[in-house]
Amino acid sequence: MTRPIALVSADVRPADGHVWHAAAATYLEALIAGSDAVPLILPSLGPAIDLDAVLARVDGVMLTGSRSNVHPALYGGVASEANGPYDTQRDATTLPLVRRALELGIPLLAICRGMQEMNVALGGTLATEIQTLPGRQDHRAAQSDNQDERYGLAHEITVEPGSCLADALGAGPDGGTTRVNSLHRQAVDALAPGLLADALAADGTIEAAHPDGAKGWTLAVQWHPEYWVASDETSKRIFAAFGQAMRDWQSRREG
């Protein structure tokens, strides 16, 4: 069997007089090292992409984090300069991608912005600038030029027993806790119908979720397991579970 192929979401960014569709190397390298998969970047071209044609050829989908936020108009919010930047071309690609991947049962791992995309795609809402809300901790990255410090493990989360995350981590009947990093300004507010919370931070922030009765392996996490996949056990287990789900799908797809 060949290595499974993982479709990876792309940000749209101007640079050098051109518009680029790109994904950060950390996500691509984590798929290779942690899932033993081949990453394939999907350009954010919205309706110009035939999703069924692409999804028929891949074994999983990974939605990456990003500096940009999901546009508030998509969940009944109001756009502002403070809440930006936005990437509407990515929104127009990833939200339909989430819905179609779930309909087909293709394994799906959604990270940070990806988790927020999944929630909005399924009818949920987001809370913006959560560090300003009463009782909420500051989930933004540490102020540092050192990436290891910015992505350092920052706080504990409580894992819901019997959840997709608990399964991936090999957690016992009580679910337990694990330590994660934190680099976000917004988070899930109202959880979409049909989504279940897999983990919570101490301040109530939903840190992981999966769809109830999903056809295929699906996990959304608010933190960044891709950064520490080589050394952190929680990160390793998430990418290993995604890799196994993709290999299982590949076996069925190749029949």
Buried (B, 14 or more C-beta within 10 A) or exposed (E): EEBBBBBBBBBBBEEEEEEEBBBBEBBBBBBBBBBBBBBBBBBBEBEEBEBEEBBEEBBBBBBBBBEBBBBBEBBEBEEEEEBEEBBBBBBBBBBBBBBBBBEBBBBBBBBBBBBBBBBBBBEBBBBBBBEEBEEBBEBBBBEEEEEEEBBBBBBBBBBBEEBBBBBBBEBEEEBBEBEBBBBBBBBBBBBBEBBBBBBBBEBEBBBBBBBEEBEBBBBBBBBBBBBBBEEBEBBBBBBBBBBBBBBBBBEEBEE
